[in-house]
Amino acid sequence: MEQHAVTTPHNDLAEPHSHSHDQGSDSQNSHTYRGNIQLNTIDEAIRDIAAGKPVIVVDDEDRENEGDMIIAADRITATSLAFMVRYSSGYVCVGMTDEDADRCDLPPMVTRNQDKKSTAYTVTVDAAEGGTTGISATDRAHTIRLLASPDSGPADFTRPGHVVPLRARPGGVLVRAGHTEAAVDLARLAHLNPAGALCEVVSEEDPTTMARGPELRRFADEHSLTMISIDQLIAYRRNTEQLVERVVETTLPTSYGRFTAIGYRNVIDGLEHVALVVGDPSDNGGEDVLVRVHSECLTGDVFGSRRCDCGDQLHQAMEEVYKEGRGVVLYMRGHEGRGIGLLNKLQAYKLQDDGYDTVDANIELGKPADAREYGTGSAILSDLGVKSMILLSNNPTKRAGLKGHDLRISGRRSIEVNVYPENLNYLRTKRDKMGHDLPSLNAWEAAHTPGHAGPSDNPPE
């Protein structure tokens, strides 16, 4: 097949830049390291994207911890796609905006998206005209360019096909720190139609796994490719674009003490969020600020529901932050039911009554186990002057969502929650399926093992 004819990315590709890592007058994000791995600049990446060259983009170690090869959909050729296929998984996707996906009438691939990262796969496509079987590099490059063209429409594609479009979140990497969003953002920054082909780079040392870390850097250097991180791209966009606006600031006396309530609005989706602040987070250079990023939960926070531990976490966080004397409790709207919405959450409760756990109930409804994104929260914390934080959370994976935006996680404190008959299975599912750290649940179970001299075998009513 045509893909195997390519042995080097230089055939028919744009002349490579000299990636000497000389930062010169490039952007302030230019001298970025990931561990001991040197990355190129965002400006270099934009130049290469505009020229049609592949760019390697790495995400966070706590997320997929992979490197994707990204090529602007406008500029892709049979040769550059063949190079991508040769050194990758071959599962070529195209990141697109919602508007472009709607223009091409690309509905979701499935009604129940169970992807762990909530990747928004659509139906697969081939170009209706101008190709053969659809799988060759020539055919797929043609399909990809057609997806990026503002003049194409539903009739220009057949379904299913050999190219996998993905819907990027509005707001790009500022909202979701994913490769899909990076592909769209890079194309837009290069003043091209906002779409990009992407595929994961496979390890040459062990072809059964993905390339990571130093191997990706060696691969990029060997083929004169730019290599950047999504964190860099987030920082680059933050320097020139606004994701949130500070709307109002007032005092809020509570049963735990007096907070400063600062209201924010996301300029993309219009959602409103509140930061409860004690002291000045920017003191001490904004380092080691005690932070709770709390997802709204009407049933737990307001109604005192015992199905979850949300109310316990919110109120303990407010108490701890106030006692600390400096910190932030950030109340995030749009996170109800781990991002699926209030009514869907109530439907999930009904399924839990029938024996589903909290994860499987979401999936049964066709929703992700966790659909929350933390880009907005990161932008708010950055606006408050936070540089590094001690995170009040039982969810270790929240670290990945809050990195970027020049933020670092310097530590994490678990929050004690109450164990009730109504939330016992919920807490066990969060621990066993979602990796949450729940010392209070562990202590309760230890106290109720056979032969342990402790309280009764039932949680308190």
C-alpha positions in Angstrom: 0.0 0.0 0.0 1.0 3.5 -0.6 1.8 4.2 3.1 4.9 2.0 3.0 6.6 4.0 0.3 7.6 6.7 2.7 10.8 6.3 4.6 11.4 9.9 5.7 9.2 12.9 6.4 11.3 15.1 4.1 9.8 13.7 0.9 7.5 16.4 -0.5 7.1 18.0 3.0 7.9 21.6 3.8 11.6 22.4 4.4 12.2 21.6 8.1 13.2 24.3 10.5 16.5 24.0 12.4 15.3 22.8 15.9 18.4 23.9 17.8 16.3 24.9 20.8 17.7 28.4 20.5 14.9 30.4 22.1 15.9 33.9 20.9 13.0 36.3 20.9 10.3 33.5 20.8 7.3 33.5 23.1 7.7 33.4 26.9 6.6 29.7 26.7 9.7 28.9 24.6 12.1 27.4 27.2 9.9 24.7 28.6 11.0 21.3 30.0 9.0 18.2 30.9 11.2 16.5 33.4 14.6 16.6 31.7 13.1 16.6 28.2 13.5 19.8 26.2 10.5 21.0 24.2 10.3 23.4 21.3 8.4 26.6 21.2 4.8 27.2 20.4 5.8 29.7 17.7 8.0 27.0 16.1 5.0 24.6 16.2 2.7 27.2 14.6 5.2 27.8 11.8 5.5 24.1 11.1 1.7 23.5 11.2 1.3 26.4 8.7 3.9 24.7 6.5 2.1 21.4 6.6 4.7 19.7 8.7 3.9 17.1 11.4 4.2 18.3 15.0 4.5 16.1 18.1 2.2 17.1 20.9 2.5 15.5 24.4 -0.1 15.6 27.1 0.2 15.3 30.8 1.7 12.3 32.6 -1.5 12.0 34.6 -3.7 12.0 31.6 -2.9 9.7 28.5 0.9 10.4 28.8 1.2 10.0 25.0 2.5 12.0 22.1 0.3 12.6 19.1 1.5 13.5 15.6 -0.6 16.4 14.4 -0.8 17.8 10.9 -3.1 20.7 9.7 -6.0 19.2 7.8 -5.7 22.0 5.2 -2.1 21.2 4.5 -2.0 17.4 4.7 -0.7 15.4 1.7 -0.5 11.7 0.8 3.2 11.8 1.7 2.8 13.5 5.1 -0.1 11.2 6.0 1.9 8.1 4.9 4.6 9.2 7.3 2.1 9.6 10.1 0.6 6.2 9.5 4.0 4.5 9.3 5.1 5.8 12.8 1.8 5.7 14.6 -1.1 3.5 15.5 -2.6 4.2 12.1 -6.0 5.2 13.6 -6.1 8.6 12.0 -8.5 11.0 13.5 -9.4 14.6 12.6 -10.1 17.2 15.3 -12.9 19.6 14.2 -15.0 22.3 15.7 -18.7 21.7 16.4 -19.6 24.1 13.6 -17.6 22.2 11.0 -18.9 18.8 12.2 -22.4 20.1 12.0 -21.7 21.4 8.5 -20.8 17.9 7.5 -23.7 16.3 9.5 -21.4 14.2 11.6 -23.4 12.7 14.5 -21.8 10.9 17.5 -20.4 7.5 16.7 -22.4 6.0 19.6 -25.3 7.2 21.8 -23.5 6.0 24.9 -20.0 7.3 24.9 -17.9 5.2 27.4 -14.5 6.6 26.4 -12.6 7.4 29.6 -11.5 10.8 28.3 -14.9 11.7 26.8 -13.4 11.9 23.4 -16.2 12.9 21.1 -16.0 10.4 18.2 -18.4 10.9 15.3 -19.4 8.5 12.6 -16.4 7.6 10.3 -16.3 9.0 6.8 -14.7 8.7 3.3 -14.8 11.2 0.5 -17.7 10.4 -1.8 -15.7 11.3 -4.9 -12.1 11.4 -5.9 -10.9 8.2 -4.1 -10.9 4.4 -4.4 -11.2 2.2 -1.4 -10.7 5.0 1.1 -7.9 3.5 3.1 -4.8 4.6 1.1 -2.8 7.6 2.2 -3.9 9.4 -0.9 -7.6 8.6 -0.2 -7.5 9.5 3.4 -5.5 12.7 2.8 -8.2 13.7 0.3 -11.0 13.0 2.9 -9.2 15.0 5.6 -8.7 18.0 3.4 -12.4 17.8 2.4 -13.4 17.8 6.1 -11.5 21.0 6.6 -13.0 22.7 3.6 -15.7 25.2 4.4 -17.3 24.4 1.1 -17.9 20.7 1.9 -21.2 19.3 3.1 -22.9 16.0 4.0 -23.2 14.9 0.4 -19.4 15.0 0.0 -18.9 12.0 2.4 -20.0 8.4 2.6 -20.5 6.7 6.0 -18.9 4.6 7.4 -15.4 5.3 6.2 -11.7 5.2 7.1 -11.2 8.6 8.7 -12.4 9.3 12.3 -13.6 12.9 12.9 -13.6 14.1 16.5 -15.5 17.1 17.9 -13.3 19.5 19.9 -14.7 21.3 22.9 -15.5 24.9 22.4 -12.7 26.9 23.9 -10.1 24.4 22.9 -7.3 23.5 25.3 -8.4 26.2 27.7 -11.4 24.1 28.4 -10.2 20.5 27.7 -6.5 19.7 27.7 -6.8 17.1 25.0 -5.0 16.3 21.7 -8.3 16.9 19.8 -8.4 20.5 21.0 -4.7 21.0 20.5 -5.1 20.0 16.8 -7.9 22.5 16.3 -6.1 25.3 18.3 -2.8 24.9 16.4 -4.6 25.1 13.0 -6.4 28.2 14.1 -3.3 29.8 15.4 -1.7 29.1 12.0 -4.6 31.0 10.4 -5.8 27.8 8.7 -9.3 26.2 8.8 -9.6 24.9 12.4 -9.1 21.2 11.8 -6.1 18.9 12.3 -5.3 15.2 11.7 -3.9 13.4 14.7 -2.6 10.0 15.6 -0.6 8.5 18.5 3.1 7.8 18.0 4.0 4.1 18.5 7.2 3.1 20.3 9.9 1.8 17.9 11.7 0.3 20.9 8.6 -1.8 21.8 6.0 -1.6 19.0 3.4 -3.1 21.4 3.3 0.2 23.4 3.1 3.9 22.7 6.2 6.2 22.5 6.7 8.4 25.5 9.1 10.8 27.1 12.7 10.6 25.9 11.8 8.3 23.0 9.5 10.9 21.6 12.2 13.6 21.8 14.6 11.3 20.0 12.0 10.6 17.3 11.3 14.3 16.9 15.0 15.1 16.6 15.7 12.2 14.2 13.0 13.5 11.8 13.5 17.3 12.5 10.1 17.6 14.0 8.9 20.2 16.5 7.7 18.7 19.9 5.6 20.7 22.3 3.2 20.0 25.2 -0.4 20.8 25.7 0.5 22.7 28.9 2.7 25.0 26.7 -0.3 25.6 24.3 -2.5 26.4 27.3 0.0 29.0 28.6 0.5 30.5 25.1 -3.3 31.0 24.6 -3.7 32.4 28.1 -1.2 35.1 27.3 -3.3 36.4 24.4 -6.9 35.3 25.1 -9.4 35.6 28.0 -11.3 32.5 29.1 -13.0 34.1 32.3 -13.9 37.5 33.4 -14.1 38.7 37.0 -17.5 40.2 37.4 -18.1 41.1 41.1 -16.4 40.9 44.5 -18.2 41.1 47.9 -18.0 39.8 51.4 -19.8 36.6 52.4 -20.2 35.8 56.1 -20.7 32.1 56.7 -21.0 29.8 59.7 -17.3 29.0 59.2 -16.1 32.6 58.9 -16.1 35.6 56.6 -15.0 34.9 53.0 -14.5 37.2 50.0 -16.9 35.9 47.3 -15.6 36.7 43.8 -18.0 36.0 40.9 -16.6 34.9 37.5 -18.1 34.3 34.1 -16.8 32.0 31.4 -16.7 34.1 28.3 -17.2 31.1 26.0 -20.2 29.2 27.6 -21.5 31.9 29.9 -21.4 29.7 33.0 -21.0 31.6 36.3 -18.7 30.4 39.1 -17.8 31.6 42.6 -14.5 31.7 44.3 -14.7 31.9 48.1 -11.4 33.4 49.2 -9.6 33.8 52.5 -6.6 36.1 52.7 -4.6 36.9 49.6 -3.8 33.9 47.4 -1.0 35.8 45.7 0.9 36.3 49.0 4.2 34.3 49.2 4.4 34.4 45.4 1.1 32.5 45.2 2.9 29.3 46.4 1.3 26.5 48.3 -2.2 27.9 48.4 -4.8 25.6 50.0 -7.4 25.0 47.3 -10.7 23.1 47.0 -12.2 22.9 43.5 -15.7 21.8 44.2 -18.2 20.6 41.6 -21.7 21.9 42.2 -24.1 19.3 43.7 -27.6 20.6 44.4 -28.7 17.5 46.1 -25.7 17.1 48.3 -24.6 20.7 48.9 -28.1 22.2 49.5 -30.5 19.3 50.2 -28.1 17.3 52.4 -28.4 14.1 50.3 -26.8 11.1 51.8 -26.3 9.4 48.4 -23.0 11.2 47.9 -20.3 12.9 49.9 -20.4 16.3 48.2 -21.9 18.3 51.0 -19.4 16.8 53.5 -16.5 17.8 51.3 -17.7 21.3 50.6 -18.3 22.2 54.3 -15.1 20.6 55.5 -13.2 22.4 52.8 -14.7 25.8 53.8 -13.8 25.1 57.4 -10.2 24.1 56.6 -9.6 26.9 54.2 -10.8 29.5 56.7 -8.7 28.0 59.5 -5.7 28.1 57.2 -6.1 31.8 56.8 -5.2 31.8 53.1 -6.9 29.7 50.5 -9.7 29.3 47.9 -12.9 27.2 47.7 -13.8 27.4 44.1 -17.5 26.4 43.4 -17.7 25.2 39.8 -21.1 25.4 38.0 -21.8 23.0 35.1 -20.3 20.0 37.0 -23.6 18.6 38.4 -23.5 14.8 38.5 -19.9 14.8 37.4 -20.8 16.9 34.4 -24.0 15.1 33.2 -26.5 17.6 34.6 -29.1 17.6 37.3 -31.9 15.7 35.6 -29.5 13.1 34.2 -28.1 12.7 37.7 -31.6 12.0 39.1 -32.1 9.4 36.4 -28.8 7.9 37.4 -30.1 7.8 41.0 -33.1 5.8 39.8 -30.8 3.3 38.1 -28.8 3.0 41.3 -32.0 2.1 43.1 -32.2 -0.8 40.6 -28.7 -2.0 41.4 -26.4 0.0 39.1 -23.4 1.7 40.7 -22.6 5.4 40.2 -20.3 4.7 37.2 -22.4 2.1 35.4 -25.5 4.3 35.9 -23.9 7.1 34.0 -22.8 4.8 31.2 -26.3 3.2 31.0 -27.6 6.7 30.3 -25.1 7.1 27.5 -23.0 9.5 29.6 -19.3 9.4 30.6 -18.4 8.3 34.1 -16.9 11.7 34.6 -17.5 14.5 32.1 -15.9 17.3 34.1 -13.2 19.6 32.7 -11.1 21.9 34.8 -9.8 24.5 32.4 -12.1 27.2 33.6 -11.2 26.5 37.2 -7.5 26.7 36.4 -8.0 30.1 34.7 -9.9 31.4 37.8 -7.1 30.2 40.1 -4.5 31.8 37.9 -6.4 35.1 37.9 -6.5 34.9 41.8 -2.7 34.8 41.8 -2.3 31.1 42.6 0.9 29.6 41.3 1.0 26.3 43.2 -1.6 24.7 45.4 -2.2 22.1 48.1 -5.3 20.5 46.7 -8.1 19.5 49.1 -9.4 16.5 47.2 -9.9 12.7 47.4 -9.5 12.4 43.7 -5.9 12.0 42.6 -6.8 12.3 38.9 -8.0 15.9 39.4 -4.3 16.8 39.4 -4.2 16.3 35.6 -7.2 18.6 35.0 -5.8 21.4 37.0 -2.3 21.5 35.6 -1.5 24.0 32.9 -2.4 27.7 33.2 1.0 28.1 35.0 -0.3 26.1 37.9 1.4 23.4 39.9 0.1 20.9 42.4 2.5 21.0 45.4 0.5 18.7 47.6 -2.8 17.1 48.3 -4.9 16.6 51.4 -7.7 14.1 51.7 -11.1 15.1 53.0 -12.8 13.1 55.7 -16.4 12.1 54.7 -19.2 10.4 56.6 -20.2 6.9 55.7 -23.9 6.2 55.6 -26.0 3.2 54.5 -27.1 5.3 51.5 -23.6 6.2 50.3 -21.6 3.1 51.2 -21.8 1.5 47.7 -21.2 5.0 46.1 -18.0 5.5 48.1 -16.8 2.0 47.4 -17.3 2.6 43.7 -15.5 5.9 43.7 -12.6 4.2 45.5 -12.5 0.9 43.5 -13.4 2.1 40.0 -12.4 5.7 40.0 -9.3 5.6 42.2 -10.4 8.0 44.9 -8.5 8.1 48.1 -11.1 7.6 50.9 -9.4 7.0 54.3 -12.7 7.4 56.2 -14.2 4.5 54.1 -11.1 2.4 54.6 -11.2 3.0 58.4 -14.9 2.1 58.5 -14.3 -1.1 56.7 -11.4 -2.0 58.9 -13.6 -1.4 61.9 -16.2 -3.7 60.5 -14.2 -6.7 59.5 -15.1 -10.0 61.2 -13.5 -10.3 64.6 -12.7 -6.6 64.9 -13.9 -5.2 68.2 -15.7 -2.1 67.1 -19.0 -0.5 66.5 -22.0 -2.2 64.9 -21.8 -3.5 61.3 -24.0 -0.7 59.9 -23.0 2.8 59.2 -24.8 5.4 61.4 -28.4 6.2 60.5 
